[in-house]
Amino acid sequence: MNVAERLPEFADAFPFESFNRMQSAALPAILERDENVVVSAPTASGKTALAELAICKTLEQGGTALFLAPLRALTNEKEREWERFEALGYSVYVVTGERDLNPRRAERADILVMTPEKADSATRKHESTRYQFVRDVDCCVIDEVHLLDSDRRGSVLEVTVSRLRRLCDPRIVALSATMQNVDDVAAWLDAVPETTLEFGSEYRPIPLSAEVRTYTHGENPFADKYRRLYRALDLAEPHIRDGGQALVFVASRQDTRQAAGKARDELSSRDVPMGARGDFDFHTETQVLTNETLRKSVLDGVGFHHAGLSREDKNHVEEWFRRGDVQLLFSTSTLAWGVNLPARCVVIRDTKLHDPLEGEVDMSPLDVLQMLGRAGRPGYDDAGYAYVVCDSVDANTYRTLLREGKPIESRLAEDLAAHLNAEIALGTIRDLDDVVDWIETTFYFVRAQRAPEAYDSGTRLRERLRETLSTLVTDGFVETDDELRIEATPLGQLTSRYYLRLDTATRFGALCENERDSLSEDALLEAVAGAAEFDSVSARQHEREAIAAVLSQTELEDPSHRKVLAILRASTTGSTPADLQSDAWVIRHNALRLLAALQEFLDRFSGPFAANLARRVEARIENAISAASVGLTAIDGVGSGRAKTLARAGMSTPTDVVEAEIDGLVRAGLSEGIAERVFESACDLPTVAIDWGAFPDTIPAGENDLREVTVRTTAGSARAGIDVTVNDVPMTDTATYLGEATVPVGVFGGNARELEYEITVCFPNLPLRPVSESKTVKVV
């Protein structure tokens, strides 16, 4: 079927002229009907075009389309691919956690691209003006809907789609690789038989031969890794010699680089004809790569690909692999999801992965099937060849997976309490009947009807919901009234807003009950390091010595939490031991999210001074800066490097930067343009001035006097906490939005010979150190 004839207005949005057999068969369900659609089709059969068809129909009707991509890397890829829609006058906007949201662009976008996690966040905040755009979605395309069966992420997708349907009831178009129970997904999404389409292996462009191969397992994991590599090369070599290409999936970014280096040497020793070192044009072309190791490797025909490479380097490697300049490519699982990069031969070398937060885990069966589906190059190969290399004890498990596939299950039960709390916090659940109504909108409910022996259903399900709700009430997340109406407490609200595990929220709440004087940087670091989110962090044997070098033996007993604490403490000074660096980025990234949550907990339950401490700790971890100089990071454009440059020049606060002026910043090492921007930003930050007015120097014994002290900022304004003490005893504390505030201070001529009054000002949302001034009054 010709694209231009069927969709003349959108012909340029498609990178081909004619729809293939599968796309043509699915086209009536998408374009000629309005019901929800579920499509199951083999990998590489052209499902992306179905998503684009649904988007085209939505745009034609003047609506907004939301595309849910399984990985953040794929949201960026869609942004590049769908410049075709931009060229037709439609706007594409990607919403991810790594970008600052532009609400105006999001509201005006014709096509929104998000991950399930970001869509979950947006739908939870749909009443705010920043995220109200999510209420205007007319069509939601779910790419790889079998992600429902993914650990943790699956339940997020499930509740997000259910919530979105309650918010604005968009048309749902769900796409998936081959799955056993497509009818269950269709039942969940209310897709009618005419729009529930299941395409078998006969629709796969290239037939797939998939096998399991074992290796001899030894006692040394490092040696085992190379045994599996040689097994993978044995499988790939015949196809490479025959002019084909091979894609080998490994466990980690580091493994892609190491395996590529070893494979270059091994294939050279086997005299396998590869590489383009004699090709002057290709040699010149590779100079654009920023990764020097990758540049040397691709000249030998061997590449590697992972999320840590720059976007440009990844794009080049993908292009050279498609062209055949790279014959062997090592990759992490990122390439399996959505990136159209097939190979004649695909080998999964590693079925077990090291997750920084979970330790050693088995690769998801969904990932396995997704990777193997990349075998076979349309237009080049008559067949695709896929292999799983595993220990013999796991062989039957993978043979069964390849033979029978896997039904898609709901993972909601694993996080039921947290998701139920979130819905109560949103106000969509107000009593037990609402709880039941909510669960009936989920995929869990559908699977419970189909497989009651594996799920709670009927009376058992209702009882489980009642018990879960009761636990939320007992633990302080939810409260009820005499009429059994339910609503979230402030604890439940904050837990939902920051996606915290319930145990972590309880831990943070308990910390907030401590006296302010007992709170310290160490106490906050220990609270975060001991969070439930880090329970499964693996502290490997070779890391124990590095951990001990950072921590005392008395700090946290659990090895997982000790490792996290060691990384966080070392991060404040930029001195993370080498043995801990491989997991440090992931742990820091998650810790910063938890610290942001802890800051708000402290602000809500302890006050602005405790929140300010959390904000400074967060800034220290993010920028590896000293406690004395952390305030510099409040300046826009000043991160770790510039803060250290300024600190070396004797500046430790934004006030110091303002006093140095632009010339001083240039002398400190900043370029003139940067110095101007840093100076202007520093000038916009609040600068505290305390005017004691007619505050007395003496007071007669037995007399009392009430005076007023003015606290103001001479530059920018911000929310502040103002604390007054006398002889270190708290008198008053005030929270205000500080431009200028008047603070009443009582002067009492009591038994003390001298009264030391101190006024301290902090800004809970800025990493500025508190500012204090004192005044001594003698009792005469």
N, C-alpha and C positions, 0 to 999 in steps of 0.2 A: 504494500500500500504506500503510495507516494505521499510524503509529508506535505509538500506544497499544495497538493490537491485537497487534502483533508484539513489542513490548518494553514491556510494561505497567510494569515496575519502573523503567525508564529514560526514560519518555515525557517527563518534564520536563527531561531533559538535551539535548533537541533543540529548536531554535528554530522548528520547523515541525510541522505535524500529519501530513503524508503524505510518504513518500519519492517522489522523482521517478523517471522511467523508468530512468535509468542506475543509481541507487542500488538500486532494486528488483531489477534484473538482477544486481547484484553481491552482494546480501544473502545468498543461499544459500552462496556460496563463503566468506564471512566468518563467518556465524553457524552454518552447518550442517556445516562441515568444520573440520579442525584443521591442515591443511597450510599452508605459507607461501603468501602471496597476492601477486600483482603485478597492479596495475591501471594501465592507461594510458587517460586520458580527457581530452577537451578542457578547457581552462581555463574556469572558471565553470560546470562541469557538476555540481558538488556533491561533489567528492572529500573535502572535510573531513568530511562525514557518514560516509564509509566508515571514516575513522580513528576516529571516535567509536563506530561500530559495533564495531570490533575492540576498542576499550577497554572497551566495555560487556560484551562476552563475557568478557574477561579479569577484570573486576571481579566478574562473576556467579560465576566459578569461584574467587574468592578470591585472584586473582593480582595482580601488579604490572605496570603498563604503562609503557613508556618511549616518549615521542614525541620524535623527532629533527626539529627545525625548522631550516630552512636559514639563518635569520638570528637574531641575538640579539634584535632588536626584535620578532620574531614569538614568541619564548618569552614575552615580557612580555604580548603580546596574548592568547596562549593562556591565560595565568594569569587574565586578566580574563574571557575568554569562558567558561572552564571553572569559574567560580564556580557554574555550574549543577550540576556534579558535587559541589562542596562542599555545596550546599544539600541534596543527597541523602545526605550523610554520608560522602562520600569525600574524601580529602585530595589536593590537587594541590601539588606542590613543584617550583619552577623552580631549576635548578642552572646558574649562569653564572659566568664569571670575574669579573664586576663585583660579585658578592655574596659575603659570607662564608658558607661552607658550614656548615649546621647538620646534622651527621651523624645526629643523632637524628631530626630531621624527615624527612631523606632516607630513612632506613631504614624509617620508618613510613608513608611516602607510598604512596598507591594509584596515583597517576599522576605520573611524573617527566617533566619537560620539559627538554631540553638541546639545545645545538647539537652538530654532529659534533665540533667541536674540544674541547668540554668533555667529551663522552663519550669521546673519545680519551684525554684526560687521566685521567678516572676509571678507565677500563679498564686503563691503564698502572699505576695505583696500587691495583688491586683487592685486593691483599693487606694494605693498611693498614686499620686499623679505621675511618678516616674515609670510605673509599670502598668498603667491603665490600658496601654496599647494591647496587652495580652487578652483583653476582653473583647477585642474586635477581630478575632481570627475567624475566617470563614471556611478555611480548609486546613486540616493538619495532616501532613504526610509523615508517616512513621517509617523511617528507613531501618531495615533489619529489625522487625518487630520481635523476632525471636530473642532479642536482648532481654525480654521479660524473664527469661530463665537464668539471667546472670546474677551472680552473688551481689547482694546489696544494690547494684545499679538496676536490677530487674524490678525491684519493688518501687524504686523511684519512678521509673517509666510508667509502671502500672497506676500508681496513685495520681501521677501528673496528668495522664490522659483522662482518667476518670474525673479529676477536678476540672480539667479544661472543658469536658463535655457538660458539666454542670454550669460552668461560667458562661459559655457562649454557644455550646452545642454545634461546633464546626463539623463539616463533613470530614470523616476520617478515611484516609487511604493508607492502609498498612501493607508494607512490602516485606517479604522474607525469603531467605533461602529455603530449600526444601525442608519441611517439618512434618512430623507424623500427624499432628492434631490441628490442622488448619481450621477445622470446623469449630473447635473450642474458641479460637481467637475470633472467628466470625460471630459466634454466639455472644461473646463479650462485647463486641463492637456493633451488634445488631445489623450485620451485613446479611443481605438476603441471598438465597442460593444463586441468583443470577449475577451477583457481584462478588461471589466467593469463588475464586479461580485457583485451581491447583494444576500446575504444569509439571509433568514428570520428566525423567531423565532424557526422554526422546526430544525434548525441547532444548537440551543443552547443545550449544553449537559444536562442541567437540566432545566425543565420548571420553569418559574418564575411567581409567583403571587405577584403583586404589588398593594398596596392600600394606600389611604390617611386617616390618623386619626387626629382628631382635639383635642385640649385641651382647658380648660377654661382659657381665658386670663384675667390677673389681672392688677393692676396699678403698681406693683413693678416688674421691669425686673428681679431682682435677684430671687424673688419667682417664676416667670414664668419659669425661667431656670430649677428649681427643679420640677415644675409641669410637664414640658416636659420630665424630666429624669424619673420620676415615670411612665409616660405614656410609655416611651421606655422600661422600665423594665417590665411593664405589658405585652408588646408585646413579649419580648425576653424570659420571664420566662418559658412558656410552652415548648419552644424548648430546653432550657437548661435542664429542668427536664427530657426531652425525650432523652437526650444524645447528643443533637446538640450543636452548638455554635452560638454566636451572635456577630455581629460587629456593633457598634454604632458610627456614625459620629457626631462630635460636632464642635463648631466654632473655638476654639483656642487651643493652646498648654496647657495653664493653665486649660482650661475646661476639657481636657482629664484627667489630674491628679485629679482635684477636683471631677469630675463625677465618676471616678474609686473608690475614697475613699468613697464617699457617697453610691455608689452601693454595695460595700462590706458590709457596715453596714445594708443596706436595705435588701439585699438578705439573710443575716444571720438572720435577724429578721423574714423573711418569711420562714426560715428553708429550703432554697433551697440547695440541696446537691452539694457543689462545693469545689474546692481547693485540695491541695495536701500536707497539713502541716504534715500529718503522713507519707509521702513518703520521707524516708531519702535520697534516691538517688537524687530525684528532689530538695530537700532542699539543698543538697550539690552543685548541678549543678547551682543553682541560685546565689551562692556566686560570680560568675564571673561578675555579674551586677555592674556597677559603680554607678548607680542611686539607692540609698538606698530605697527611697519611692517605686520605681518600684519593687524592690526585695521583699519587704514586701507584696506588692499587688498581685504579681503573685502567691505567696504561697496560696492565697485565691481564685485562679482561675480567677482573674480579672487583666487585663493588660491595659496599655496605650501606645500609639505610636504616635510620632510626629517628625518633622524634627530637633528639638532641642536635641534629644537624641543622644548619640554617635552611630556610625555605628554599633559597636559590640552589644550594648544593643538592638538596633532595630532588628538586625539579630537574636538574641536570642529570643526575644518576638515573632517574626514571626515564628520561628521554633517551639516554644512551642505551639503556636496557631494551627499550622498545625498538631502537634502531639495530640492535645486535652488537654494538661496540662493547658492551659489557655482557659477557656470556654466563657469568655466575654471580649471583647477588645474595648476600646474607642480610637478613632483616629481622626485626622484632615483629610482633603481631600487628603493629599499626598498618602495615601494608595489606593485611588480609581484609580489612574492613573498608570497603568502598573504593579504594584506589584501583583503577583498572590497569593492572600490570600482570598479565598472565605469563606463564612459562610452560614449555613442553613438560618439564619435570619439576615437581615440587616435593621437597623433603622437609619433614618436621624433625629436626635433630633433637630438640629438647621438649619433653612433655611435662617437665617439672620446672617451676620458676621460683626465683627468690623475690618475694614481695617485701619491700622495706617495712610495711606495716603488718604483714601476715606471716612472714617467714617463708619456708618452702611450701609451695602449694602446687597441686596438679593443674595443668592447663585446662581451661574450661572446654568441655566437649563442643560447645558452640564455636570456640576459637579453632579447634581442630578441624571441624567440618568447613569452616570459613576458609582456612588456609588451604586445605586440600582442593577446594573448589577453584583455586587459581590455576590449576594445571590445565594446559591446552590452549594454544594460541590460535584464535579464529583467523582463517586465511593463510596460516602457515603450517599447522599440524593436522594430522588425521586423527590423533588421539592425544590425550593428556595422561601423564603418569604421575601418581602421587604415592608417597610413602610416609609411614609413621615409624620412626626408629625408637624403640623402647626396650626396657628390661623384659625378659621373658615372662616374669610374673604378671606384667600388665598387658601382655599381648592379647589375651582373649577379650579383655575389656574393650580394647580398641578395635579388634576384629568385629565384635558385636556392634559397636558404634558405627563402623563403616557399612556393615550389612543392613542394619535395621534403622539407623538414624536415632533420633531422640525426641520424645514428646516434649513439648514446651510446658514447663510447670510454673506455677506462681511462687514467688519468693516473699510474698507479703507477710506470711506468718512469722518470718524471722525478725521483722522489725515492726510487728503489729502495734505495739504500745507507742512507739515513737510516731508512727504515721497517724494513729488515732489521736494522739495529743496534738499533732499539727492541725488536723481537721477541726478539733474543738477550739484551738487557738484562733482559727480562721472564722469561727462562728457558724460553720456549716452544720455542726452537730450540737444540738442543744438538749437532747434527752436520749434515753436508751432506744426509743423507736428510730431516732435519727441515725444512731449507730448501726442499726440493722439495715436501714435504707442505704447507708453509705456502703456497707460491705457488699450489698447486692449490686453495686455498680462496678465491682472489681473483677478482675480475671480470676482471682482466688475463688470467688463464689461460683463461677462457671466450672472451674476444675473440681470444686467440692461436690457439685452435682454429678459430674461425670465419673469421679473417682472417690466416692465417699470413704473407701477403706484407707486411702492415703491422706485424706484431709478431714478436719472437723467439719461436720455439716449438720443441718437440722438443729435439734435440741443441743447437741454438743457444741456447735458453733455459737449459738446464742449464749450458752453458759460461758464459753471462753471469752466472748466479748464482754459479758458482765464482769468476769473476774479481772480482765485487763483494765476495764474502766475503774473497778474498785481499787486496784493497785495504784492507778494514777491519782485517785483521790487520797489514798493513804499516804502516798509519797509527796503530796503537796503540789502536784502539777495541775490538778483539776479540783474544783469545789462544786458542791451541790447545795440546793436549798430544800425547803420543806416539801416542795412540789416535785422534787427529783429532777429539776432542771440543772444542767451542767454548764460550766464555763471554765475557761483556763485561768489559772492564777498568774500573777506576774512571772513566777518561775516557769510555768508552762508556756507563757508567751515568749519569753527569751529563749527557752529551749527550742521551740519551733523556729524562731527567727534565725537562729544560728546553726540549725541542723545538728544539735548535740545529741550524743547518746544520753539516755536518761541517767545512767550512773555518773556520767561526767557532770551533768547539770546539778545533780545532788551534791557532788564533790565541790563544785564551785559555790553552791549555795551555803554549804557548811563553812567554807573559807570566809565568806562574807560576814559570818557571825562573830569572827574574831575581833578583838580590839584593834583599832587602827594602828596603834604603836607596835603590835606584834606582826604586822604585815611588812614584808621585806622583799627585795628582789628574789632572794633564794626561796622564800615561801611561795611566791607566785610561780617561779620556775618549777618547783616540785609539784605544785597543783596541776600544772599543764602536763608535765612529764608523766604524772601518774594517772592521766585521763584514760578512760576505757578505750578510746580510739587507738591507743598505743599498746593495748594488752597483748597483741600478737606479734609485736616487733621481735625479730629474731636477733638475739645477741650471740653471735657466733664465737667459737672458742678463741680465734685469733684476735677478736676485738676486746676480750676481757681485760687484757693488760693496758690497752689504750684507755679504756673506761676508768680503770683504777688510777691511772695517771692524772685524770681530771677530777675525780670524786674521792671523797673519804669513804671509808667502809661503812659509815653510819647512815649515809644518804640513800634512802629508798632500798628496799630489799629485793624487789623483783628485778631480775636481770634485764627484762625488756624495758622497764621504766628507767633503770639506771643508764641504759644506753641512750635513751632519749634525753635524759637530764644532762649527761655528759656532752652530747652534741649541742644542746641549747646553751649550756654554760660556756662551752668553747666558742660558740658562734658569737657571743657578745664581744669577744676580743679578736675574732677572725683567726683563731688558732686551733681549728678542728684537726685532730690527729689524722694522719693519712689513712689509718686502718678504719676510720669511721666515715670517711668522705663519700664512699659509694652510696650510702643511704641518707647522707646528711641533707641533701636538697629536699627530698620528699618529706622527711621528718620536720625540717624547718618550715616548709610550706604549710603543712597541717598544723604545726604549733602556732604559726602566726594567725591562722584562722581561729584557733582556740583562744589565743590571747585577746583577739578582738572581742570575742564573746565574753571572756572573763572581765575585760574592761567595762563592758556594759553591765554585767552582773554587779561588779563593785560599785559602779556609778549608781545603780538602782538601789542596792541594799546596804552599801557602806558609805557612799558619799564621794564627792569629787576628788579628794586627796588620794584615796585608794585607787580610783580610776586613773588618775594621772600617773601613779606609779606603774600601773599595768601598761599604759601607753608608752612610757619611757622604756620599759623592758622590751616591749614589742619592737620599738625603734632600734634598740641596741642589737637585738637578734637579726633584724633585717639588714642593718648597716654595719655591723661589726665595729661599733664605736664605743668609746669609753663612757662611763656614767657622767663624767664631768663635761663631756662635749656633746652629749646626745641631743641637746637643744638645737644644735645646728641643723639637724635633719628636719626640723619644722619649716625650714626655708625651702620654698619651691625650687627645684633644680639642684638641691644639695643632697646627694646620696653619700654612700660610704667613701668614695674616693675624694670628693671635694670636701667633705667634712674633715677628713684626715689632713688634707692640704691646709685647710684653715686652722685646724688645731695645732699643726706644726708651727704655724706663724703666730701662735699665742692667742688665737680667738677661740672661745668656747661657748659663746652665746650669740643669739641674733643681735643683741645690743652691741656686742663687740664688733660685729660685722658692720653695723650702721656707723659706729664711731670710726672704723677704719676707712670708711668711704671707698669710692671706686679705686682710687690710686693705691690705697693700702691692699685691696683685694688683688690688684694686678701684681703688686710686689710680692704677695703671698704665693703667686703662681697661677692665678686664673687669667684667661684671656680677657681682653677688654670687653668684648661683647657679653661673655658669661658673667664677668664682674658686674656689669650694669644690671643684668637681670637678677642676679643674686642680691645685690644691694637694694633694688626696688622691692623685691619680695620680702627681704628682712625688714624694710621700713613698714610693710603692711602688717607685720605681726604685732600683737599687743605688747606694749611696754608699760610696766606697772610703775605708778607713782603713788606714794602714800603721804598724805598731808595730815599731820597730827593736829593741826590747828592750835588752839589755846590749851593744849594738853599740859597739865601742871607738872612742875618738877618736884613739888613737895605736897603733902597733905597732912593736916593735923591728925593725930591719933584719935580715933573714935568718930571721925567725920567721913561722910560719903559724898561723892561728886559724880555726876554723869556727864561725860563729854562725848563729842562726836568726832570720828576720824573719817576723812574722805579718802576713798581708794578709787583710782581711775586709771585708764590707760591713755597714754599720750599718743598712741598710734592706733592700730586696728583693735576692734572689740571682739570678744569671744565669751563663751560661757565660762564662769569661774567659780571657784570656791574660796571663801574668805574665812580664815580661822583666827580667833583671838584667844591667847592664853595669858595667864599671869602666874609667874613663877612656875612655869611648865604645867599649870593646871588649866584645862580647857574652860573657857568662859562662854564663848558663843561661836557658832559656825553658821555661815550663810552661803547659799548657792544662788547665783544671780548671773544674768547676762551683763557682763561688765563693759560699760562705757565709763560710768561713774556711779559709785555707790557710797552711801553714808552709813557708817557702822557705829552704833552706840556702844560706848565702853564705860563700864562702871569703875570708879577709882575709890577704893575702900581703905580707910585708915585703920587697919586691923593690928594684929600682934607682930607682923613681920616688920623688920627695920627698913627693908627695901622691897619695892614691887617692880618686878621685871615684866613689862608688857611686851608681847610680841604679836605682830600681825603678819600672817602668812597668806599668800595668794597663789593659787595654782589654777591651771587650765586643764580640765579632765580629758579634752580631746586633742591636746597638743603635747608633743614630747618635750615641753619646756620644763626645766627644773623649777620648783616653787621658789618664789621670791619672798624674803622675810625682812622686816625691819623691827627694831625693838626700841623701847623707851623706858628709862628707869625713873621711878618715882620714890622719893624718900619719905618715910613716915616720921613726922616730927612731933 
